[in-house]
Structures are given as structure tokens and as C-alpha cells.
């Protein structure tokens, strides 16, 4: 880890629109802000979003992690105008039912295409892959998941991670220890999964074999009361004992969005930020609530937390213009795969 990575602030914030406002620039320059997350409101075209990213980096005046949710299907912030419409990854499981090798190739190529198009706009990573199980219980997960069983998820998500890594894009598995088996959307409420640890293990196992290949893990805003009364994203039991000590995960731990209703039980925004960091999270997204961001910045964080090292979410990579990829036969083949997967 470099000195630069050690001093990156823990907050990942959003900006208001297609161009930066004066307030956006001021917030980006704050030492507690180490990253940004982009939304559809920030996108008009490839040229525009590339310029926005450059402006954000300049305004920050320091290393900045630039991110977006760009899984495909209903969770894809940029469509058309330079970005391919990607299918939901659940379609890969349908392909795997007939031809598992073809499904793995498709997963790798779709991830490569996603990473290539984002990297061409100087965006560091998409928050992917989803490693939750598609059990039918969770509408918010649904077809964002690769499948219902560990073997399918590990095969397809593993291939997806391979495609991301080819472009130097870090992979962040989400939402640990598993959001796919619980009813309720943590954007709107705090879901409760009352299963004992023995039954939760089938969800946890979907993460375990992929942990060595993940640079990050995003925690779930879900309470598992048979294990801990706190939501996993604020739980030392889940982060320190289960993920760090038992599973020996060495990568970055990312809290889910502090603006989600699943985080409200912890308190106001400064309380949420301090609780997540104290539990062991390295990165804290705060989305769609600038007042919440400013409340954290005004309150500050404990000195020992502010100065602690952030585990990085960047991989070594070569910055190349997108034109150097779109001239490759692989680019055309990957786009064709994306189109056929929608059929």
C-alpha cells in the first residue's frame, strides 16, 4: 500500500448533475472524501461523463476513487451514447443450464466489455459482482444474482471477475453475508434474516471460494439476530470475527450506502459513519443526501479513524483510450454477446 492510498479519506460521495457545482468542488476537496459514485443523472454521453470525471479529479486535488453501479440489467447507470446495454447476470445461469463453458465465456466477455467501457472514461470500478443467491425471496436482488446455488455463482462470478481483472478493475463482492434470501429492500427498510448461522452458511459459502480474488467486500444492511443484533454493515462480529479472522479476508470492506433506510437504526449520519468505521469498514458511500455528507464533514471522525489506512480498491492497470479497444475484434464479439443475451 502506498502513502497515497493510506491517506485517502473514507467517504464516497455523489455529485449533483452533468457538471460540477461550486459546492461539489468544495466537498470533493475535503480530506475525508476519497471517492465518488456516479448515477444516471450524471450521464449524457461518453464525452460528457469523461469530462466530468476529469473535472472531479481536478477538483479533488488528490487521488480519487471514481465508481459506479454498472452491473447490467436494471442496475446500469449509463446506457447508449457510448455504452453497451448489458443484460442482467441471471441470464448467464440460463445459458449455463445448456452449456456451462459458453456461460463462463459469456460472463468473462461481458465483464471485460463493461470494464473496458468504464475504464475508457477513466472510471475506476463498477461495484460488482453480486454474490447473493437468487432464491426468489428478495426482489431487490432478483436477477442481479448469478444463480441460486454456490456452484453456479462461483463458476459464473469467477469468470466475471476474470474479465474485470483483464482491464485492471477491482472486484467487490456484495452483499456479505448474503442479501438474496431475505425479504425486504434495505434501501427502504431494515431487513431481518432470522435464520441460524448453520442455515446462513449456504449464503456465506457463495463468497468463500472467491475471497482470494476479491479486492473488496460490500456489507449488507441486514440484521441476522441469531448472530448479532447489529446490521452486518455495522457489526464487528460480522466484519472482524467472521470476515477478517475466520475467513481471513485481507481486502477492503465497504459499507453499503449510509443513506439507505437499513442504516437509520444506527443514528444520524455522523453516528453511522463512526459506527461503520469502528466496526471495520474501510469505505463509506453516502449517496443522494448532500446534507448527510456535510453533517459528517462538520462533525469529523475520531483522530485514530481519520488517520488510519484505507485498504485500496485500485488494481495496477494501463490507461488506454477507448479507441484502442474498439478496434479489436473482441470488442465487436463482446457486443454481439450482450445483444444475444437479451434475446
Backbone torsions as a table, in degrees:
resi	resn	phi	psi	omega
1	UNK	NA	131.1	-178.8
2	UNK	-84.0	165.3	176.4
3	UNK	-60.6	-34.7	178.2
4	UNK	-61.0	-46.0	-179.5
5	UNK	-65.7	-34.4	-178.6
6	UNK	-64.3	-30.4	-173.4
7	UNK	-99.0	5.2	177.5
8	UNK	-68.6	134.0	178.3
9	UNK	-68.2	159.8	-174.2
10	UNK	-84.3	-15.2	-173.5
11	UNK	-82.4	136.1	172.2
12	UNK	-115.1	115.7	-171.8
13	UNK	-119.7	166.1	176.4
14	UNK	-105.2	169.7	175.7
15	UNK	-123.6	167.5	-161.8
16	UNK	-77.1	-36.2	-172.4
17	UNK	-161.8	-144.4	-175.7
18	UNK	-76.4	-23.7	177.5
19	UNK	-131.8	159.3	-179.4
20	UNK	-77.9	139.8	170.8
21	UNK	-90.8	170.2	176.4
22	UNK	-60.8	-38.3	178.9
23	UNK	-67.4	-40.2	175.8
24	UNK	-54.5	-47.2	-177.6
25	UNK	-62.9	-40.8	179.5
26	UNK	-63.9	-44.7	-178.3
27	UNK	-67.9	-41.6	-179.5
28	UNK	-60.3	-30.5	-178.0
29	UNK	-80.3	-10.2	-177.8
30	UNK	-66.4	138.7	-176.6
31	UNK	-64.2	-20.9	178.1
32	UNK	-80.2	-10.6	179.9
33	UNK	-93.9	119.1	-179.4
34	UNK	-118.0	-4.3	-177.8
35	UNK	-159.0	169.3	176.2
36	UNK	-134.2	157.3	173.5
37	UNK	-130.1	131.4	-176.2
38	UNK	-96.8	151.0	178.8
39	UNK	-128.1	174.4	-179.8
40	UNK	-58.2	-34.0	-179.9
41	UNK	-64.7	-15.8	179.7
42	UNK	-92.1	2.2	-171.8
43	UNK	-120.9	129.9	172.0
44	UNK	-125.3	-40.2	179.3
45	UNK	-160.8	167.5	177.8
46	UNK	-58.8	-44.9	-177.9
47	UNK	-61.6	-43.3	-178.0
48	UNK	-65.7	-45.6	-176.2
49	UNK	-71.2	-31.3	175.0
50	UNK	-63.4	-41.6	177.3
51	UNK	-66.8	-39.1	178.5
52	UNK	-61.1	-43.7	178.7
53	UNK	-61.7	-43.6	178.2
54	UNK	-61.7	-40.8	179.0
55	UNK	-65.8	-38.3	178.3
56	UNK	-64.1	-43.3	-179.9
57	UNK	-64.2	-40.4	178.5
58	UNK	-65.9	-43.5	-178.8
59	UNK	-64.6	-36.6	-179.4
60	UNK	-65.1	-37.9	-179.5
61	UNK	66.2	22.5	-177.3
62	UNK	-162.1	168.0	176.0
63	UNK	-56.6	137.6	-174.8
64	UNK	-137.4	127.4	175.3
65	UNK	-84.3	117.6	-178.0
66	UNK	-107.4	123.2	-170.7
67	UNK	-133.0	168.3	177.1
68	UNK	-160.8	150.5	169.3
69	UNK	-85.6	110.7	-171.8
70	UNK	-142.4	52.4	-175.0
71	UNK	-73.2	-31.1	-168.6
72	UNK	110.4	168.2	-177.5
73	UNK	65.5	-135.1	-176.2
74	UNK	-78.4	-8.9	177.1
75	UNK	-113.0	78.3	176.1
76	UNK	-147.9	114.9	-171.1
77	UNK	-79.0	-29.9	-177.4
78	UNK	-115.5	126.7	178.4
79	UNK	-136.2	137.2	-179.3
80	UNK	63.6	-170.9	179.7
81	UNK	46.9	43.4	176.9
82	UNK	107.9	-1.2	179.2
83	UNK	-130.1	134.3	-179.0
84	UNK	-76.2	138.2	173.8
85	UNK	-72.5	118.9	-175.9
86	UNK	-99.8	144.5	179.8
87	UNK	-78.4	159.7	171.4
88	UNK	-65.1	144.8	-173.2
89	UNK	-70.0	-15.5	177.1
90	UNK	-60.5	-25.4	178.2
91	UNK	-64.2	-24.7	178.2
92	UNK	-65.0	-33.8	177.8
93	UNK	-65.5	-34.8	177.3
94	UNK	-65.5	-39.3	176.2
95	UNK	-64.9	-41.0	-177.5
96	UNK	-63.6	-27.8	179.8
97	UNK	-61.6	-28.8	178.9
98	UNK	-101.1	-33.2	-174.0
99	UNK	-154.9	96.1	-175.4
100	UNK	-65.8	-34.8	179.0
101	UNK	-66.2	-41.4	177.9
102	UNK	-64.7	-37.2	178.5
103	UNK	-65.0	-39.8	178.8
104	UNK	-66.6	-41.6	178.1
105	UNK	-62.1	-43.3	-179.6
106	UNK	-64.4	-42.1	178.7
107	UNK	-59.9	-45.2	-179.2
108	UNK	-64.8	-42.4	-177.5
109	UNK	-71.1	-37.5	177.9
110	UNK	-66.4	-38.7	177.3
111	UNK	-67.3	-40.5	176.3
112	UNK	-60.2	-44.4	179.3
113	UNK	-63.1	-46.5	177.9
114	UNK	-57.3	-49.4	-177.4
115	UNK	-66.3	-39.5	-179.7
116	UNK	-62.4	-45.3	-177.6
117	UNK	-68.3	-35.6	177.1
118	UNK	-72.7	-45.0	179.9
119	UNK	-62.1	-30.9	177.4
120	UNK	-65.2	-19.1	175.3
121	UNK	-102.3	13.3	-179.7
122	UNK	62.8	32.5	173.6
123	UNK	-95.1	130.4	-170.3
124	UNK	-72.9	-44.5	-175.4
125	UNK	-158.9	155.8	166.2
126	UNK	-100.3	139.9	178.5
127	UNK	-73.5	90.1	-175.3
128	UNK	-157.4	157.6	6.6
129	UNK	-96.9	158.5	169.9
130	UNK	-73.9	125.7	179.4
131	UNK	-112.9	10.6	174.9
132	UNK	-69.7	156.5	177.4
133	UNK	-84.7	142.2	177.0
134	UNK	-93.0	84.9	-175.7
135	UNK	-97.2	-9.3	-176.0
136	UNK	92.7	-8.7	-178.9
137	UNK	-78.8	-35.8	-171.7
138	UNK	-106.8	112.9	176.9
139	UNK	-68.3	-33.5	-177.0
140	UNK	-70.5	-24.8	174.7
141	UNK	-90.4	-67.4	174.4
142	UNK	47.1	-127.2	-174.6
143	UNK	-79.3	9.8	169.8
144	UNK	-75.9	-16.5	-178.3
145	UNK	-91.2	154.0	-177.7
146	UNK	-78.4	-19.7	-178.1
147	UNK	172.2	-171.3	-176.9
148	UNK	-104.0	-17.0	-174.8
149	UNK	-121.6	156.9	-175.1
150	UNK	-59.2	-43.6	-175.4
151	UNK	-61.6	-45.3	-179.8
152	UNK	-65.3	-46.2	-179.4
153	UNK	-60.7	-46.4	-177.4
154	UNK	-65.1	-40.3	179.5
155	UNK	-65.1	-51.0	-173.7
156	UNK	-75.0	-43.6	177.7
157	UNK	-66.2	-35.2	176.7
158	UNK	-61.6	-42.7	177.0
159	UNK	-65.8	-37.4	178.6
160	UNK	-62.6	-43.4	178.3
161	UNK	-62.0	-37.7	177.6
162	UNK	-59.6	-44.7	178.9
163	UNK	-63.5	-41.0	177.2
164	UNK	-62.3	-45.0	-174.7
165	UNK	-64.0	-28.9	178.9
166	UNK	-60.6	-27.7	178.2
167	UNK	-100.2	9.9	179.4
168	UNK	71.2	30.8	-180.0
169	UNK	-101.0	126.0	178.3
170	UNK	-65.9	145.8	178.0
171	UNK	-105.6	132.1	178.9
172	UNK	-122.4	108.7	179.2
173	UNK	-76.2	139.8	-179.2
174	UNK	-146.6	149.4	7.7
175	UNK	-122.0	107.4	-173.6
176	UNK	-69.0	139.9	2.6
177	UNK	-88.6	9.5	177.7
178	UNK	140.7	124.7	-177.9
179	UNK	-114.0	-7.5	-170.0
180	UNK	-79.0	-12.8	-175.6
181	UNK	-105.6	1.2	-177.5
182	UNK	-107.1	136.9	175.5
183	UNK	-79.7	138.9	179.0
184	UNK	116.0	140.7	-178.4
185	UNK	-102.6	116.3	-176.6
186	UNK	-68.8	-8.0	169.8
187	UNK	-69.2	-29.6	-171.6
188	UNK	-110.9	-20.1	-178.8
189	UNK	-159.5	176.2	177.2
190	UNK	-98.8	103.6	-179.5
191	UNK	-68.9	151.1	178.4
192	UNK	-125.0	125.8	177.0
193	UNK	-112.6	105.5	-170.5
194	UNK	-89.6	12.6	-179.5
195	UNK	-72.5	149.4	174.5
196	UNK	-71.8	166.0	-177.1
197	UNK	-56.9	-36.5	-179.0
198	UNK	-60.0	-36.1	178.9
199	UNK	-82.9	-30.7	176.2
200	UNK	-65.3	-22.5	-173.8
201	UNK	-60.5	-31.3	179.5
202	UNK	-66.1	-28.5	173.9
203	UNK	-76.5	-44.4	179.9
204	UNK	-60.3	-38.5	-177.8
205	UNK	-61.1	-24.9	177.7
206	UNK	-65.8	-22.6	177.9
207	UNK	-90.4	-33.0	-163.2
208	UNK	-57.5	-52.1	-173.7
209	UNK	-70.5	-18.6	-179.8
210	UNK	-93.4	-8.8	-176.5
211	UNK	-53.3	-41.8	-179.1
212	UNK	-63.3	-18.2	-177.6
213	UNK	-102.4	0.5	-178.8
214	UNK	-99.7	134.1	174.0
215	UNK	-86.6	-19.3	-179.0
216	UNK	-147.3	159.3	171.7
217	UNK	-131.1	129.8	173.2
218	UNK	-99.1	130.8	-177.8
219	UNK	-81.6	159.1	179.2
220	UNK	-95.5	136.5	168.4
221	UNK	-81.1	67.2	179.9
222	UNK	-135.5	140.1	174.2
223	UNK	-95.7	132.2	175.0
224	UNK	-116.6	82.9	-168.2
225	UNK	-63.4	-20.2	176.1
226	UNK	-71.8	-13.7	-179.2
227	UNK	-112.6	-47.8	-178.4
228	UNK	-157.3	147.2	-179.6
229	UNK	-79.8	-14.3	179.3
230	UNK	-89.3	148.9	170.3
231	UNK	-56.4	146.3	-175.2
232	UNK	-56.2	-33.5	-178.0
233	UNK	-68.0	-15.8	179.6
234	UNK	-120.1	17.6	-169.2
235	UNK	-107.6	111.2	172.0
236	UNK	-58.5	-31.5	178.8
237	UNK	-60.9	-48.2	-178.2
238	UNK	-72.9	-42.3	-174.4
239	UNK	-79.6	-50.6	-174.4
240	UNK	-81.1	-49.4	-174.4
241	UNK	-78.1	-48.1	-175.0
242	UNK	-81.5	-53.1	-173.1
243	UNK	-77.7	-47.1	-177.2
244	UNK	-79.2	-56.2	-172.1
245	UNK	-76.8	-53.2	-175.1
246	UNK	-73.2	-47.3	-176.6
247	UNK	-92.6	-8.0	174.4
248	UNK	58.7	37.7	177.3
249	UNK	-75.0	128.6	-175.7
250	UNK	-108.2	-2.9	-176.9
251	UNK	-83.4	-168.3	-178.5
252	UNK	-78.4	141.7	173.9
253	UNK	-107.5	125.8	-175.7
254	UNK	-112.7	126.8	172.0
255	UNK	-71.2	147.6	169.7
256	UNK	-71.0	169.8	-172.2
257	UNK	-51.0	124.7	-179.9
258	UNK	-69.5	-10.5	178.1
259	UNK	-87.6	-8.4	-178.1
260	UNK	-72.0	151.3	-178.1
261	UNK	-62.9	-23.9	177.6
262	UNK	-66.3	-11.3	179.7
263	UNK	-101.1	-10.1	-172.1
264	UNK	-62.0	-32.6	-177.0
265	UNK	-58.3	-22.5	-176.9
266	UNK	-77.3	-28.2	-178.3
267	UNK	132.9	-155.9	-178.9
268	UNK	-74.8	-179.8	-174.4
269	UNK	-61.9	-46.1	177.1
270	UNK	-60.2	-37.8	178.4
271	UNK	-64.2	-41.3	179.4
272	UNK	-62.8	-45.4	-178.4
273	UNK	-62.2	-46.0	-178.4
274	UNK	-66.5	-38.7	-179.8
275	UNK	-66.7	-41.7	-179.7
276	UNK	-65.5	-43.4	178.8
277	UNK	-66.4	-42.2	179.4
278	UNK	-63.5	-31.6	178.8
279	UNK	-73.5	-20.8	178.2
280	UNK	124.9	6.1	176.8
281	UNK	-73.3	143.0	177.1
282	UNK	-94.8	-33.7	-173.3
283	UNK	-129.0	141.2	-174.6
284	UNK	-129.5	97.3	172.2
285	UNK	-69.4	136.3	174.7
286	UNK	-131.6	103.1	-168.2
287	UNK	-113.2	142.7	168.8
288	UNK	59.8	29.7	174.1
289	UNK	-155.0	86.4	-178.4
290	UNK	-64.9	-33.7	177.3
291	UNK	-61.0	-38.2	177.2
292	UNK	-64.2	-42.0	176.6
293	UNK	-59.5	-48.6	-176.6
294	UNK	-65.3	-33.0	177.1
295	UNK	-63.0	-41.5	177.8
296	UNK	-65.7	-42.7	-179.1
297	UNK	-65.0	-37.4	178.3
298	UNK	-68.2	-42.0	-176.9
299	UNK	-73.6	-29.3	-174.3
300	UNK	71.1	-178.0	178.4
301	UNK	-129.2	164.3	179.9
302	UNK	-56.0	142.3	-176.2
303	UNK	-54.9	-41.4	-177.9
304	UNK	-69.7	-26.8	177.1
305	UNK	-78.8	-42.2	-178.3
306	UNK	-62.0	-34.4	-175.7
307	UNK	-93.4	-2.2	-177.3
308	UNK	-75.3	156.3	-176.9
309	UNK	-74.1	136.6	170.4
310	UNK	-88.2	130.0	171.9
311	UNK	-70.5	132.0	-170.7
312	UNK	-74.4	156.1	173.8
313	UNK	-123.4	31.8	178.0
314	UNK	-120.0	142.5	175.4
315	UNK	-113.0	152.7	174.2
316	UNK	-59.4	135.0	-179.8
317	UNK	-157.1	163.2	178.4
318	UNK	-101.1	125.9	176.5
319	UNK	-80.5	117.8	-178.7
320	UNK	-130.8	142.3	175.9
321	UNK	-65.3	149.6	-176.1
322	UNK	-61.6	-28.3	179.6
323	UNK	-60.6	-27.4	179.9
324	UNK	-72.0	-17.3	176.8
325	UNK	-96.3	-39.6	-174.9
326	UNK	-70.2	-10.4	174.0
327	UNK	-85.9	-6.3	-177.8
328	UNK	-83.9	140.7	173.5
329	UNK	-56.7	-31.2	-179.7
330	UNK	-60.3	-37.0	-179.5
331	UNK	-61.2	-47.7	-179.8
332	UNK	-64.5	-39.6	179.8
333	UNK	-65.6	-39.0	-179.8
334	UNK	-67.4	-39.9	177.3
335	UNK	-63.2	-40.0	178.0
336	UNK	-63.9	-38.7	176.1
337	UNK	-61.0	-43.1	179.7
338	UNK	-61.8	-41.8	-179.7
339	UNK	-66.5	-43.7	-178.9
340	UNK	-67.2	-32.3	-180.0
341	UNK	-66.7	-23.3	178.5
342	UNK	-78.4	-20.6	-174.6
343	UNK	-71.8	NA	NA
